[in-house]
């Protein structure tokens, strides 16, 4: 099997690549990204490509499957560019795969595509409507890409399309929103909102992508660690001081820190997505894919906290 992998320099690609490297059924991985990896994999052949490049289909010739990871997760100062890369880049990648003759597409979506809304059910299943948040680029673009995939699947019924919808995932060296929060030693608890979060460990998410390549699983699948944590529980695990603030004040503070470039990852949109819970039901992935995560939400955050402490002690 030959795999095309967009976003090959991304964090998640670094967790997935060892699984692909050690899979005897996979002979070659065509990595498509603007940046090369600093580590090396024998099966990985990197090509410097922008996911928006209309000629990218040429790089996918002979590939059996496309794994689409290229996506702006942490905010860009210019949100219009993030939307262009995320939405138009994804469309271009899918069309390129179809033009090159791939038989399967595995797309990295997100539970953020459901949107953080006050009427969200306690547990969200895959048949729940996608309601991306217009004022949060990440949620909005994830929902828009899946909306496009609905049409794409009808136009290309011979291609198996798997959509994986994880929450925020954690790992030993990940540099994401949770890493920034942990580094600040202070956790803002929005006093007039019910903060709940669900996490997954990076290796568990990578294993879902690997499973989707091994067999055909058309459709959408939620993938996350069981359970959820409230604000105080998260703060306790990360050993952070909690500061209770009403939502309006927390949002104002976030906007100021973002405008002054003090905050690197916590844009106002990320605060908005925390205001109402998006807790997903993963029964479908377990029953149909046979996906079994090794970490629940609490275990993922506990391990993350230990990895942070270890890294900080090495720097000292």
C-alpha positions as CSV (number, residue, x, y, z in Angstrom):
1,X,0.0,0.0,0.0
2,X,1.2,3.5,-0.8
3,X,-0.1,6.4,1.4
4,X,-0.3,10.1,0.6
5,X,0.0,12.1,3.9
6,X,-0.7,15.8,4.0
7,X,0.6,17.7,6.9
8,X,3.5,15.3,7.2
9,X,5.4,17.6,9.5
10,X,2.6,18.0,12.0
11,X,2.6,16.7,15.5
12,X,0.0,14.0,14.8
13,X,1.9,12.8,11.8
14,X,4.9,12.3,14.1
15,X,2.8,9.9,16.2
16,X,1.2,8.2,13.3
17,X,4.3,7.7,11.2
18,X,5.9,5.0,13.5
19,X,2.7,2.9,13.1
20,X,2.9,3.2,9.3
21,X,6.6,2.6,9.3
22,X,6.2,-0.7,11.2
23,X,3.2,-1.9,9.1
24,X,4.5,-4.4,6.5
25,X,1.4,-3.7,4.3
26,X,2.6,-0.1,3.8
27,X,5.5,0.2,1.3
28,X,5.7,4.0,0.9
29,X,4.4,7.2,2.4
30,X,4.4,10.4,0.3
31,X,4.7,13.2,2.8
32,X,3.2,16.5,1.5
33,X,4.0,19.6,3.5
34,X,5.8,22.9,3.3
35,X,8.3,21.8,6.0
36,X,10.3,18.6,6.2
37,X,10.4,16.5,9.4
38,X,13.4,16.8,11.6
39,X,13.3,13.0,12.3
40,X,13.6,10.3,9.6
41,X,11.5,7.4,8.5
42,X,12.7,5.0,5.8
43,X,9.3,4.8,4.1
44,X,8.6,8.5,4.1
45,X,9.4,10.5,0.9
46,X,8.8,14.2,1.6
47,X,7.8,16.6,-1.1
48,X,7.6,20.4,-0.4
49,X,4.0,21.1,-1.3
50,X,1.3,23.6,-0.3
51,X,-2.0,21.8,0.2
52,X,-3.6,24.5,-2.0
53,X,-1.4,23.7,-4.9
54,X,-3.6,22.6,-7.9
55,X,-0.8,20.4,-9.1
56,X,-0.6,18.3,-5.9
57,X,-2.6,15.5,-7.5
58,X,0.6,14.6,-9.5
59,X,2.3,13.7,-6.2
60,X,-0.5,11.3,-5.3
61,X,-0.3,9.3,-8.4
62,X,-0.1,5.6,-7.5
63,X,-1.3,6.1,-4.0
64,X,-4.0,3.9,-2.6
65,X,-5.1,6.2,0.3
66,X,-4.9,9.8,1.3
67,X,-4.6,10.7,5.0
68,X,-5.4,14.4,5.3
69,X,-3.9,16.0,8.4
70,X,-2.9,19.4,6.9
71,X,-4.9,22.0,9.0
72,X,-4.2,25.2,10.9
73,X,-5.1,24.2,14.5
74,X,-3.4,26.9,16.6
75,X,-4.5,30.4,15.6
76,X,-3.0,32.5,12.9
77,X,-3.1,36.3,13.4
78,X,-4.8,36.5,10.0
79,X,-7.8,34.2,10.3
80,X,-8.7,34.6,6.6
81,X,-5.5,32.7,5.8
82,X,-6.4,30.0,8.3
83,X,-9.8,29.6,6.7
84,X,-8.3,29.5,3.2
85,X,-5.8,26.8,4.1
86,X,-8.2,24.8,6.1
87,X,-11.3,24.9,3.8
88,X,-10.0,25.5,0.3
89,X,-6.8,23.5,1.0
90,X,-8.9,20.5,2.2
91,X,-11.1,20.7,-0.9
92,X,-8.1,20.8,-3.1
93,X,-6.5,17.8,-1.4
94,X,-9.7,15.7,-1.7
95,X,-10.1,16.5,-5.4
96,X,-6.4,15.8,-6.0
97,X,-6.8,12.4,-4.3
98,X,-9.8,11.6,-6.5
99,X,-8.0,12.7,-9.6
100,X,-5.0,10.6,-8.7
101,X,-7.2,7.5,-8.2
102,X,-7.0,7.0,-4.4
103,X,-9.5,4.4,-3.1
104,X,-9.7,5.8,0.4
105,X,-9.5,9.1,2.3
106,X,-9.0,9.4,6.0
107,X,-9.8,12.9,7.2
108,X,-8.8,14.5,10.5
109,X,-11.9,16.3,11.5
110,X,-12.8,17.3,15.1
111,X,-15.5,17.3,17.7
112,X,-15.3,21.1,17.4
113,X,-17.4,20.7,14.2
114,X,-20.4,20.1,16.4
115,X,-19.9,23.6,17.9
116,X,-20.2,24.7,21.5
117,X,-23.9,25.5,22.0
118,X,-26.1,25.6,25.1
119,X,-28.5,23.0,23.7
120,X,-25.8,20.4,23.1
121,X,-26.8,17.0,24.4
122,X,-24.9,15.5,27.4
123,X,-23.2,13.0,25.0
124,X,-23.0,13.8,21.3
125,X,-23.2,11.0,18.7
126,X,-22.1,11.1,15.1
127,X,-25.7,11.7,13.9
128,X,-25.9,15.0,15.7
129,X,-25.9,17.9,13.3
130,X,-22.6,19.8,12.7
131,X,-23.0,23.4,13.7
132,X,-19.7,25.1,13.3
133,X,-19.3,28.4,15.2
134,X,-19.1,31.3,12.8
135,X,-16.9,33.4,15.1
136,X,-14.4,30.6,15.7
137,X,-12.3,29.8,12.7
138,X,-11.4,26.2,13.8
139,X,-14.9,25.0,14.5
140,X,-16.3,26.8,11.5
141,X,-13.7,25.4,9.1
142,X,-14.0,21.8,10.5
143,X,-17.8,21.9,9.9
144,X,-17.4,23.5,6.4
145,X,-15.0,20.8,5.3
146,X,-17.3,18.0,6.4
147,X,-20.2,19.8,4.6
148,X,-18.1,19.7,1.5
149,X,-17.3,16.0,2.1
150,X,-21.0,15.3,2.0
151,X,-21.1,16.4,-1.6
152,X,-17.7,14.8,-2.4
153,X,-18.9,11.4,-1.3
154,X,-21.9,11.6,-3.6
155,X,-19.8,12.6,-6.5
156,X,-17.1,9.9,-5.8
157,X,-19.0,6.9,-4.4
158,X,-16.1,4.6,-5.2
159,X,-13.9,6.3,-2.6
160,X,-14.2,5.2,1.0
161,X,-14.2,8.4,3.2
162,X,-13.5,8.1,6.9
163,X,-13.9,11.1,9.1
164,X,-12.4,11.0,12.6
165,X,-13.6,13.5,15.2
166,X,-11.3,13.7,18.2
167,X,-11.3,16.3,21.0
168,X,-8.1,18.1,22.1
169,X,-5.5,15.5,22.3
170,X,-2.5,15.5,24.5
171,X,1.0,14.1,24.2
172,X,4.4,14.3,25.8
173,X,5.8,17.1,23.5
174,X,2.7,18.7,22.1
175,X,2.7,22.5,22.1
176,X,-1.0,23.4,22.1
177,X,-3.5,25.3,24.1
178,X,-3.3,23.0,27.1
179,X,0.5,23.4,27.2
180,X,0.2,27.1,27.3
181,X,-2.4,27.0,30.1
182,X,-0.2,24.6,32.1
183,X,2.8,26.9,31.6
184,X,0.9,29.9,33.0
185,X,0.2,28.2,36.4
186,X,-3.2,29.9,36.5
187,X,-6.5,28.4,35.3
188,X,-9.4,30.7,34.7
189,X,-12.7,29.1,35.8
190,X,-15.6,30.8,34.1
191,X,-17.9,31.2,37.0
192,X,-21.2,31.6,35.0
193,X,-20.5,28.7,32.6
194,X,-20.3,24.9,33.1
195,X,-16.8,24.1,31.9
196,X,-16.3,20.5,31.0
197,X,-13.6,19.0,28.8
198,X,-12.8,15.7,27.2
199,X,-9.3,14.7,26.1
200,X,-7.5,11.9,24.2
201,X,-3.9,10.7,24.3
202,X,-2.0,11.2,21.0
203,X,-1.2,7.5,20.5
204,X,-4.8,6.5,20.9
205,X,-5.8,9.0,18.1
206,X,-3.0,7.7,15.9
207,X,-4.2,4.2,16.3
208,X,-7.7,5.2,15.0
209,X,-6.1,6.5,11.8
210,X,-4.1,3.3,11.4
211,X,-7.2,1.2,11.8
212,X,-9.0,3.3,9.2
213,X,-6.2,2.5,6.7
214,X,-6.3,-1.2,7.4
215,X,-10.0,-1.7,6.8
216,X,-12.8,0.2,5.2
217,X,-14.9,2.2,7.6
218,X,-16.9,4.8,5.7
219,X,-18.6,7.5,7.7
220,X,-17.8,9.6,10.8
221,X,-16.4,8.3,14.0
222,X,-16.0,10.1,17.4
223,X,-12.7,9.2,19.0
224,X,-11.9,10.3,22.6
225,X,-11.1,9.1,26.0
226,X,-14.0,8.2,28.2
227,X,-15.4,10.6,30.7
228,X,-14.9,14.4,31.1
229,X,-13.4,16.8,33.7
230,X,-14.7,20.0,35.1
231,X,-12.5,23.2,35.5
232,X,-11.5,22.5,39.1
233,X,-10.6,18.9,38.3
234,X,-8.4,20.0,35.4
235,X,-6.7,22.6,37.6
236,X,-6.0,20.1,40.3
237,X,-4.4,17.6,38.0
238,X,-2.2,20.3,36.4
239,X,-1.5,21.9,39.8
240,X,-2.8,25.3,38.8
241,X,-4.3,28.1,40.8
242,X,-7.9,28.8,39.8
243,X,-9.3,32.3,39.3
244,X,-13.1,32.5,39.0
245,X,-14.2,35.1,36.4
246,X,-17.5,35.7,34.7
247,X,-17.5,34.9,31.0
248,X,-17.6,38.5,29.8
249,X,-14.6,39.5,31.8
250,X,-12.7,36.4,30.8
251,X,-13.4,37.0,27.1
252,X,-12.3,40.7,27.5
253,X,-9.0,39.6,29.1
254,X,-8.4,37.0,26.4
255,X,-9.0,39.6,23.7
256,X,-6.5,41.9,25.3
257,X,-3.8,39.3,25.8
258,X,-4.4,38.1,22.2
259,X,-4.2,41.7,20.8
260,X,-1.0,42.4,22.8
261,X,0.5,39.1,21.5
262,X,1.1,37.9,25.0
263,X,-1.1,34.8,24.3
264,X,0.2,32.6,21.5
265,X,-2.5,30.0,21.4
266,X,-5.5,31.2,23.4
267,X,-7.4,33.3,20.9
268,X,-10.9,34.5,21.8
269,X,-12.4,31.7,19.7
270,X,-10.8,29.0,21.8
271,X,-12.3,30.6,24.9
272,X,-15.7,30.6,23.3
273,X,-15.5,26.9,22.4
274,X,-15.0,26.1,26.1
275,X,-18.1,27.9,27.2
276,X,-20.5,25.0,26.5
277,X,-19.4,21.3,26.7
278,X,-18.8,19.2,23.6
279,X,-18.6,15.7,25.1
280,X,-18.7,13.0,22.5
281,X,-20.0,9.4,22.5
282,X,-17.4,7.0,21.1
283,X,-19.4,3.8,21.0
284,X,-19.5,3.7,17.2
285,X,-15.7,3.7,16.9
286,X,-15.4,0.9,19.5
287,X,-18.1,-1.3,18.0
288,X,-17.5,-0.9,14.3
289,X,-13.7,0.0,14.1
290,X,-12.7,-2.1,17.1
291,X,-10.9,1.0,18.4
292,X,-9.9,0.7,22.1
293,X,-8.1,3.7,23.6
294,X,-5.6,3.0,26.4
295,X,-6.4,6.3,28.2
296,X,-9.6,7.8,29.4
297,X,-9.9,11.6,29.7
298,X,-8.5,11.7,33.3
299,X,-5.6,9.3,32.5
300,X,-4.6,11.4,29.5
301,X,-4.5,14.6,31.5
302,X,-2.7,12.9,34.4
303,X,0.0,11.6,32.0
304,X,0.2,15.0,30.3
305,X,0.9,16.6,33.7
306,X,3.6,14.1,34.5
307,X,5.3,14.7,31.1
308,X,5.2,18.4,31.7
309,X,6.7,18.1,35.1
310,X,9.4,15.8,33.7
311,X,10.2,18.2,30.9
312,X,10.4,21.2,33.3
313,X,12.7,19.3,35.6
314,X,15.1,18.5,32.7
315,X,15.3,22.2,31.9
316,X,16.1,23.3,35.4
